[in-house]
Amino acid sequence: MYWFATGTPTFLIEKLKTSNFDAKNFTGDDYYEEESSLTDYRVESTDPVPLFYQTGYLTIKGYDKEFRSYALGYPNEEVKYGFLKSLTRRIRESL
């Protein structure tokens, strides 16, 4: 858990809490996002996925040419486990 421990994603978790994005989308193996949306990584954007991609919590796992969408997933199990653990803790705290 060394890599994850060096940068707790508090900012990203807070971003998820203020968006309409369903955090359950991050519990699976891959998440699909249109090509155009990955470039909008402004902090004020309502879609948190580009920020997760830009910060390295999600990485490109594949590309669908027909739908021009990327399959995004965690770069490794360490990041996935650490992120989901942090996400679960923050959700419990906010209940």
N, C-alpha and C positions, 0 to 999 in steps of 0.2 A: 504494500500500500504506500510505498515511498512517493511515487509521482503524485498520487492523489492528495496525500497529506501536505504536499508543498503548496497547494492552491485550493483551499476549500471554496466551493462555488456558491458562497452566500449570495453574491450579487445575482447570479443566474437563478437561484432558487427563488429569490424575491421577485425576479422578472416573471417567472412562471406563475407566481401567486397573483400578480397584477394583470395577467393576460387571460384570454378566454381559452387558452390551449389546454387540452386534457392531458395531464401529466401521465396518465396510463399509457399514452402513445409511446413513452420512453421505456416501457417495461419489456417490450418484445425484442426481437433480434434486429429488425430493420424498420426504418421509418422512411416513407417516400415523400420527397419534396420537389416541387417544380424548379427547374433550372433558374428561372428568373428570380425566385424568392430568396435564393442563397446569397444574393448580392446585397440585400437590404439588411445590413447588420448595424444600423443606427440604434443607439440606446433607446430612443423614443419610439422605435418600431413596436407594433403590437404583437408581431410574430416573434417568439423567442428562439425559434429553430436556427435562423442564421447566426445568432450569437453563440449558440451551442456548437455550431460548426466552426465558426471563426476562432473560438477559444480552445478547440481541440477535444471537447467532450463528445462530439460526434465526428465521424469521418466518412468519407465516401466509400461505400462497399460495392457499388455497381451503378450502371447507367442504362436507362431504357430510352432508346432513340425514338421510338414511336411516340411515346408520351412526353419526351424531353424532361424526364424526371430522374432524380438521383435516389438511390437507396442509401440511406444513412444509417450508421450503427456506431456502437461504441468501439474505440480503437482496440481495446483489450478488456479482459475480465476484471482487472484491477480498477479501471476507470468505471466500468459498469457497476460493479459492486459498491464502490465508494460513493458514486453519484446517487444511486438508488437508496443507499443507506442514509445519506444526507437529506435527500428529498423526503423520505419517509419520516425522519425525525422532525423536519420543518413543518410537514403537514400535521403531524400529531400536536406540535406546539401551538399551531394556529387554531386548533379545534376547541 
